Structure formats: C-alpha cells, structure tokens
C-alpha cells in the first residue's frame, strides 16, 4: 500500500483517510447469461483496483488522480455530474458508481454537500475481459457510500453498481459487480439473481489457476458488440413472449418462469418459433406492434440503434444451452465442476460466432493434457484472457 499512499501524498499533500480494494475477476461457468437472469460462477483474481481517498467536508469537488500518467487527472463538481456515453474516458466508470450512490443518498435525504480526493492504482489489464471497468464502478460506489454514510451493505452495493454501470452505456447483468463486492479468498462464487445471492464454491488446494492475457483489447463501452448480444436476447425474448401471450417479457429467465418450461423445452420453442435468418428492424417492429423510434427508445441501447439486423434464434439457443440447473444444489467443490466446465466450452454455440470464443483459436488443452483445462474469459466481443486450470496433486 506504500506506493498508492505516497502517490496520494504527492498529489494532495496529506495522507488518505482510507484505501479500498476491488478485485478483477474471471468467469468459469455461464458465458454471457447473467444479463439474461441466469446463474454464473466467477472468481476474483489477485489483480485489483486500489483507491486511496480523503473526505473533504468543506468542498463539493471530486479530485481524481491515477498513478498511471497516461490516464490523466480529472476533477468535477459532485453536484453537477454528467456522464457522456459518447466519450470513453476511464473516469466515466468511476463516476457511474459515484452517481449511483449520490442518487441513493438523495432518495434517503442525506447530506451530500462534501467532496473527496481520490487516487487510483490498478494492475488489472484494461479491456482484457477481467472487469477492470466494473472494479472502477465499485470503487467509486464504495467510497461515496462511506463518505455520505449511506449504509449500503455489500449485496446492495453490488446491485446498485450493476445498475449504475448503465450510465456509461453498458447493459451488463450484475456478475462483475457481485463478485467484486462479495469475493472471498479461497472460493469461487455461484451467483444467482432476482434476488441477488451467492454460494461459496471451494477452490481446491490441489490445483492452480493461471490467467494469461491474450493482449486482445475489447472495450465493452466503446464498441457495440457487447450490447448487441444483450439486445438480441432481449428481442428474441420479446418475440417469443408476444407469441405465447405473455406480454412484453424482456429477459429469457423471466420468460422461462412465465411459461413454466424446462430449459430443454425453451430450446425446443426457440428452434421451432424463431427463424434462422436475422430479424430486421422492420420485422421486429411489425411483430411487436411498435414503431422503429419506439424500438430504439425502449429496446435498443444508444450504441446499437444503428444495428439493422439481429440474430435472435442463435443468441437464445446459446443462452438456453449455457445454463446449469444443477449448480445451486450439488456442486460446492470446483473439482466436481470440471466436467461441466468442459461441457460448457464444447457447446456449438460457444465455438461458433456467438462471440464467446475466438473462432479457430480456442485452446482445450485437456484433450492432450488430462489435468490441464483452458478456457477463454470474455469481457466483450473477443476474449481478452485465457484461464488455465491445472491439478497439481490428488
């Protein structure tokens, strides 16, 4: 902690009050299904965001510094926060967490007339699929939760951060923020939603994890590909919801519950009721009985409004094929989950164009080395990191 403390003193001429730490993460089971309402199994990694901060009661100014000089400094009045989704400055992520807590403090009629000095030190590789951006969101929220004495507990902060990250234009599902807030040493976390809850999954002492950076950069806020996946699943769900008289259900898990169907039945319905060809905007509007303007406003995101076609069938087949209902009740030890992880990354939808893995570059070392598993951890359209899992003793 000496480096960030010294940097804080160098920038602000006094010591910080506190230092908070938010880890990055990799996901082991359930690629791109958390925003569909289904459970996932991530674990935290050692690489983290550290944020040293000091409360300034007599000011409304946020002074934000980064120990990496290439990111620059940032200042603004906390009473006048505006996050521009068209710019992709690193501070936007931090500000989204700050703004989420400020909004909550206002709802609770708390005093928010004070400022804060913050210095950031991070060693999570940026845009590498390790949730460096969500870690910044969580750091901003944790700091302001303390400064304004809002009193949010970890689960509440995780939910707030998942919602707040939408301020930068990313339509995530809550996995990254939940593991960032609730990670524990020695455990992965089974994360379930609606309501948010977690279950410890033991990381075995007889195994080692290696996270390798592929150096493929993928900024999920700067490019539309992350949100395209979200809206394809959303549109497909709306189309099926309309067909079966369930109104305007937007989330696949909610539709499954509403129909009272198993995952096998949802896959069958998807295969039977959605066509292979991409759905055009015009066709979607006709099915849903809305105008293109209404589609863009209520269904699409700001960075997907220009997209003209949506591969809804393929997206939902991937979602319904990537859910494991056995996780909550039977698997609390990672060694028992290895066959499931292997199956997860043998799915046709994971190997094809549904952006979970790079075509023709997927590495399944277990075929050659029985005790070595390799998978991609994906934070955006292309994978940024490879996770290696090796059993080193019985």
Wavefront OBJ file of the C-alpha trace (Angstrom):
o trace
v 0.000 0.000 0.000
v 3.022 2.278 0.316
v 3.064 3.226 -3.360
v -0.510 4.483 -3.514
v -0.167 6.235 -0.150
v 2.974 8.021 -1.319
v 1.302 8.942 -4.612
v -1.696 10.329 -2.742
v 0.598 12.437 -0.538
v 2.463 13.634 -3.630
v -0.784 14.703 -5.308
v -2.704 16.151 -2.342
v -0.043 16.982 0.299
v -1.617 14.840 3.019
v -2.319 11.213 3.781
v -5.508 9.438 2.691
v -8.180 8.538 5.222
v -8.696 5.046 3.821
v -7.742 2.730 0.974
v -10.300 0.420 -0.617
v -9.507 -2.561 -2.831
v -11.702 -4.064 -5.569
v -10.537 -7.214 -7.412
v -10.834 -8.170 -11.055
v -12.459 -11.476 -11.985
v -12.611 -14.406 -14.372
v -15.747 -16.425 -15.059
v -15.677 -20.213 -15.006
v -19.219 -21.240 -15.931
v -22.007 -19.388 -17.730
v -20.750 -17.162 -20.534
v -22.983 -14.173 -21.246
v -26.047 -15.413 -19.422
v -26.022 -13.256 -16.270
v -27.788 -10.419 -18.065
v -30.387 -12.992 -19.109
v -31.092 -13.702 -15.424
v -29.193 -16.998 -15.109
v -26.565 -18.033 -12.572
v -22.833 -17.849 -13.193
v -19.663 -18.992 -11.440
v -16.896 -16.359 -11.355
v -13.928 -15.999 -9.044
v -11.868 -12.976 -8.083
v -8.222 -12.628 -9.117
v -5.285 -11.022 -7.338
v -5.104 -8.094 -9.744
v -7.147 -5.250 -8.303
v -8.050 -1.589 -8.231
v -6.798 0.243 -5.134
v -8.368 3.608 -4.367
v -6.928 5.870 -1.666
v -9.325 8.625 -0.631
v -9.872 11.501 1.772
v -13.125 13.180 2.731
v -13.181 16.969 2.131
v -16.210 18.283 4.093
v -15.808 21.906 3.020
v -15.929 21.188 -0.724
v -18.194 19.628 -3.353
v -15.239 18.833 -5.620
v -14.171 15.348 -6.710
v -10.430 15.347 -7.437
v -9.491 12.101 -9.184
v -5.909 11.032 -9.860
v -4.407 7.915 -11.439
v -0.920 6.635 -10.676
v -0.603 5.707 -14.367
v 0.210 9.035 -16.003
v -1.258 8.076 -19.387
v -4.774 8.193 -17.924
v -4.573 11.771 -16.738
v -6.331 13.579 -13.922
v -9.964 14.527 -13.565
v -11.982 16.982 -11.489
v -15.647 17.945 -11.322
v -18.320 19.332 -9.027
v -20.189 16.421 -7.427
v -23.419 18.414 -7.607
v -23.149 18.589 -11.403
v -22.216 15.076 -12.580
v -22.873 14.407 -16.250
v -21.621 11.188 -17.866
v -21.240 11.420 -21.628
v -21.817 7.970 -23.164
v -20.145 9.093 -26.390
v -16.771 9.600 -24.705
v -14.806 6.721 -23.238
v -12.678 8.314 -20.560
v -11.680 5.947 -17.747
v -13.224 8.291 -15.182
v -16.730 7.576 -16.545
v -16.720 4.171 -14.864
v -15.692 5.612 -11.529
v -18.254 8.391 -11.890
v -21.065 5.938 -12.618
v -20.535 4.327 -9.204
v -20.319 7.748 -7.576
v -23.530 8.888 -9.259
v -25.411 5.743 -8.248
v -24.655 6.348 -4.571
v -25.407 10.076 -4.830
v -28.821 9.252 -6.272
v -29.434 6.815 -3.420
v -28.295 9.391 -0.843
v -30.730 11.914 -2.304
v -33.564 9.397 -2.048
v -32.714 8.986 1.638
v -32.470 12.763 2.167
v -28.849 12.532 3.275
v -26.373 15.389 3.283
v -24.195 15.209 0.167
v -22.546 18.619 0.443
v -18.947 17.452 0.654
v -16.137 16.452 -1.651
v -13.451 13.817 -1.894
v -9.889 13.373 -3.102
v -9.139 10.022 -4.744
v -6.011 8.387 -6.120
v -6.331 5.210 -8.188
v -3.725 2.444 -8.509
v -4.667 -0.535 -10.650
v -2.911 -3.620 -12.013
v -5.904 -5.222 -13.775
v -5.053 -5.197 -17.502
v -7.529 -2.779 -19.129
v -10.018 -4.016 -21.739
v -8.839 -7.599 -21.200
v -12.074 -9.230 -20.067
v -11.107 -9.087 -16.379
v -13.636 -6.431 -15.323
v -11.274 -3.553 -14.693
v -14.127 -1.212 -15.636
v -16.598 -2.726 -13.168
v -13.918 -2.590 -10.475
v -13.724 1.168 -11.020
v -17.510 1.437 -10.769
v -17.442 -0.462 -7.477
v -14.573 1.615 -6.114
v -16.486 4.832 -6.799
v -19.594 3.478 -5.109
v -17.734 2.112 -2.067
v -16.003 5.426 -1.471
v -19.160 7.524 -1.698
v -21.104 5.031 0.411
v -18.539 5.716 3.138
v -18.262 9.484 2.576
v -22.009 10.098 2.646
v -22.721 7.414 5.270
v -25.407 5.833 3.090
v -25.101 2.498 4.876
v -25.430 0.160 1.902
v -24.251 -3.403 2.561
v -22.305 -5.457 0.027
v -25.286 -7.028 -1.724
v -26.980 -3.645 -2.006
v -23.807 -2.054 -3.362
v -23.414 -4.846 -5.902
v -26.947 -4.337 -7.191
v -26.547 -0.575 -7.254
v -23.269 -0.837 -9.172
v -24.797 -3.174 -11.750
v -27.495 -0.589 -12.392
v -25.093 2.346 -12.244
v -22.744 0.937 -14.871
v -25.535 1.503 -17.371
v -24.718 5.219 -17.050
v -21.732 4.548 -19.326
v -23.929 2.641 -21.779
v -23.099 -0.963 -20.892
v -26.064 -3.308 -20.377
v -24.417 -5.852 -18.104
v -26.142 -8.319 -15.820
v -24.541 -7.942 -12.404
v -21.964 -10.749 -12.262
v -18.908 -8.493 -12.309
v -20.153 -6.206 -9.571
v -21.358 -9.089 -7.389
v -18.039 -10.938 -7.403
v -16.129 -7.672 -6.941
v -18.122 -6.889 -3.815
v -18.536 -10.357 -2.312
v -15.429 -12.330 -3.282
v -13.720 -14.355 -0.567
v -10.239 -15.802 -0.561
v -10.204 -19.482 -1.436
v -13.636 -19.570 -3.061
v -15.340 -19.008 -6.366
v -18.921 -17.753 -6.072
v -22.066 -19.203 -7.523
v -24.051 -16.038 -8.220
v -27.800 -16.150 -8.680
v -30.116 -13.275 -9.441
v -33.594 -11.965 -8.623
v -32.828 -11.708 -5.770
v -29.042 -11.490 -5.781
v -27.481 -14.253 -3.679
v -24.179 -16.102 -3.613
v -22.919 -19.559 -2.638
v -19.277 -20.386 -1.877
v -17.599 -22.906 -4.192
v -14.328 -24.186 -2.771
v -11.180 -23.638 -4.829
v -9.157 -26.806 -4.254
v -5.679 -26.648 -2.706
v -4.533 -29.301 -5.147
v -4.941 -27.081 -8.192
v -3.543 -23.850 -9.587
v -5.078 -21.222 -11.853
v -3.175 -19.196 -14.425
v -4.740 -16.227 -16.203
v -2.974 -15.389 -19.466
v -3.576 -12.078 -21.215
v -4.074 -12.619 -24.955
v -3.438 -8.872 -25.491
v -6.665 -8.621 -27.492
v -8.219 -5.304 -26.481
v -12.007 -5.129 -26.155
v -13.576 -2.086 -24.513
v -17.191 -3.082 -23.927
v -18.426 0.513 -23.626
v -16.561 1.787 -26.689
v -17.887 -0.909 -29.041
v -21.447 -2.054 -29.593
v -20.705 -5.778 -29.734
v -21.327 -6.387 -26.014
v -24.711 -4.689 -26.116
v -25.636 -6.383 -29.413
v -25.658 -9.708 -27.552
v -27.921 -8.222 -24.900
v -30.456 -6.770 -27.325
v -30.503 -9.905 -29.495
v -31.535 -11.927 -26.458
v -33.968 -9.208 -25.428
v -35.633 -9.044 -28.863
v -35.820 -12.825 -29.169
v -37.463 -12.989 -25.750
v -39.947 -10.275 -26.673
v -40.857 -12.124 -29.882
v -41.481 -15.390 -28.010
v -43.297 -13.540 -25.239
v -45.603 -11.979 -27.816
v -46.265 -15.316 -29.497
v -47.249 -17.041 -26.251
v -49.359 -14.201 -24.898
v -47.000 -13.234 -22.093
v -46.955 -9.513 -22.821
v -43.554 -7.812 -23.045
v -41.161 -10.000 -21.074
v -37.600 -8.922 -21.905
v -35.391 -11.360 -20.008
v -35.041 -15.049 -21.014
v -35.133 -16.351 -17.436
v -38.338 -14.430 -16.748
v -39.927 -15.875 -19.876
v -38.939 -19.401 -18.858
v -40.587 -18.883 -15.471
v -43.634 -17.290 -17.051
v -44.115 -20.210 -19.411
v -43.303 -22.814 -16.769
v -40.920 -24.572 -19.151
v -37.700 -26.520 -18.687
v -34.512 -25.460 -20.425
v -34.939 -28.302 -22.924
v -38.426 -27.014 -23.690
v -37.128 -23.456 -24.083
v -34.532 -24.678 -26.564
v -37.263 -26.505 -28.480
v -39.502 -23.430 -28.564
v -36.590 -21.311 -29.735
v -35.772 -23.736 -32.529
v -39.398 -24.003 -33.621
v -40.608 -20.422 -33.252
v -37.633 -18.255 -34.255
v -36.210 -18.360 -37.764
v -32.557 -18.781 -38.695
v -32.267 -15.584 -40.693
v -31.519 -12.414 -38.759
v -34.550 -10.356 -37.781
v -34.649 -6.939 -39.419
v -35.726 -3.843 -37.548
v -38.830 -3.651 -39.708
v -39.800 -7.239 -38.922
v -39.230 -6.792 -35.187
v -41.369 -3.666 -35.163
v -44.133 -5.479 -37.039
v -44.139 -8.429 -34.609
v -44.075 -6.223 -31.508
v -46.506 -3.651 -32.877
v -44.226 -0.680 -32.283
v -42.524 1.968 -34.392
v -38.804 1.990 -35.138
v -38.456 5.010 -32.868
v -40.128 3.095 -30.051
v -37.860 0.118 -30.679
v -34.764 2.291 -30.433
v -36.008 4.055 -27.337
v -37.340 1.128 -25.314
v -35.469 -1.964 -26.533
v -32.150 -0.985 -28.100
v -29.262 0.827 -26.452
v -27.676 4.081 -27.508
v -24.818 2.262 -29.250
v -26.997 -0.348 -31.004
v -29.565 1.936 -32.607
v -27.712 1.737 -35.911
v -27.802 -2.078 -35.997
v -30.180 -3.249 -38.725
v -30.495 -6.993 -38.045
v -30.447 -9.283 -35.021
v -29.564 -12.982 -34.718
v -32.151 -13.753 -32.079
v -32.510 -17.511 -32.533
v -28.799 -18.176 -32.302
v -28.431 -15.914 -29.273
v -31.228 -17.571 -27.311
v -30.034 -21.057 -28.205
v -26.670 -20.132 -26.737
v -28.333 -18.786 -23.591
v -30.571 -21.783 -23.007
v -27.674 -24.160 -23.731
v -25.336 -22.461 -21.260
v -27.434 -22.725 -18.097
v -26.765 -25.380 -15.474
v -29.608 -26.007 -13.092
v -27.546 -28.463 -11.011
v -25.205 -25.771 -9.712
v -27.157 -24.433 -6.730
v -27.785 -27.761 -5.012
v -24.972 -30.151 -5.821
v -21.654 -28.530 -6.693
v -19.763 -26.768 -3.928
v -16.296 -28.005 -4.908
v -14.640 -26.876 -8.111
v -13.107 -30.273 -8.876
v -16.620 -31.665 -9.218
v -17.420 -28.895 -11.678
v -14.643 -29.710 -14.155
v -16.835 -31.931 -16.360
v -19.402 -29.138 -16.516
v -16.785 -26.549 -17.451
v -15.510 -28.839 -20.194
v -19.039 -29.331 -21.476
v -19.687 -25.595 -21.329
v -16.863 -24.913 -23.751
v -17.758 -27.794 -26.018
v -21.142 -26.247 -26.814
v -21.622 -25.488 -30.531
v -22.777 -22.005 -29.581
v -19.556 -21.409 -27.650
v -17.399 -22.449 -30.587
v -19.341 -20.622 -33.278
v -19.915 -16.968 -33.957
v -21.695 -16.129 -30.722
v -18.648 -14.271 -29.509
v -17.794 -16.381 -26.506
v -14.607 -17.694 -28.052
v -12.354 -16.785 -30.940
v -13.042 -18.994 -33.931
v -10.211 -21.396 -34.696
v -8.185 -20.180 -31.702
v -9.932 -21.998 -28.888
v -7.488 -23.925 -26.710
v -8.787 -27.048 -24.973
v -5.572 -28.397 -23.538
v -7.420 -31.112 -21.663
v -7.602 -33.123 -24.879
v -3.833 -33.525 -24.781
v -3.174 -32.987 -21.090
v -5.934 -34.555 -18.948
v -5.252 -32.352 -15.946
v -4.963 -29.030 -17.766
v -8.095 -27.118 -18.736
v -8.080 -23.960 -20.818
v -10.935 -21.588 -21.442
v -11.419 -18.016 -22.520
v -12.696 -15.445 -20.060
v -14.674 -12.981 -22.086
v -15.500 -9.430 -21.165
v -16.507 -8.236 -24.600
v -16.774 -9.368 -28.213
v -13.387 -11.070 -28.321
v -11.682 -12.846 -25.456
v -9.018 -10.956 -23.607
v -7.678 -13.678 -21.323
v -7.224 -17.428 -21.157
v -7.740 -19.233 -17.863
v -5.604 -22.318 -17.278
v -6.576 -24.762 -14.550
v -4.109 -27.469 -13.563
v -4.449 -30.184 -10.926
v -1.048 -30.422 -9.257
v -1.779 -33.164 -6.692
v -4.566 -35.562 -5.776
l 1 2 3 4 5 6 7 8 9 10 11 12 13 14 15 16 17 18 19 20 21 22 23 24 25 26 27 28 29 30 31 32 33 34 35 36 37 38 39 40 41 42 43 44 45 46 47 48 49 50 51 52 53 54 55 56 57 58 59 60 61 62 63 64 65 66 67 68 69 70 71 72 73 74 75 76 77 78 79 80 81 82 83 84 85 86 87 88 89 90 91 92 93 94 95 96 97 98 99 100 101 102 103 104 105 106 107 108 109 110 111 112 113 114 115 116 117 118 119 120 121 122 123 124 125 126 127 128 129 130 131 132 133 134 135 136 137 138 139 140 141 142 143 144 145 146 147 148 149 150 151 152 153 154 155 156 157 158 159 160 161 162 163 164 165 166 167 168 169 170 171 172 173 174 175 176 177 178 179 180 181 182 183 184 185 186 187 188 189 190 191 192 193 194 195 196 197 198 199 200 201 202 203 204 205 206 207 208 209 210 211 212 213 214 215 216 217 218 219 220 221 222 223 224 225 226 227 228 229 230 231 232 233 234 235 236 237 238 239 240 241 242 243 244 245 246 247 248 249 250 251 252 253 254 255 256 257 258 259 260 261 262 263 264 265 266 267 268 269 270 271 272 273 274 275 276 277 278 279 280 281 282 283 284 285 286 287 288 289 290 291 292 293 294 295 296 297 298 299 300 301 302 303 304 305 306 307 308 309 310 311 312 313 314 315 316 317 318 319 320 321 322 323 324 325 326 327 328 329 330 331 332 333 334 335 336 337 338 339 340 341 342 343 344 345 346 347 348 349 350 351 352 353 354 355 356 357 358 359 360 361 362 363 364 365 366 367 368 369 370 371 372 373 374 375 376 377 378 379 380 381 382 383 384 385 386 387 388 389 390 391 392 393 394
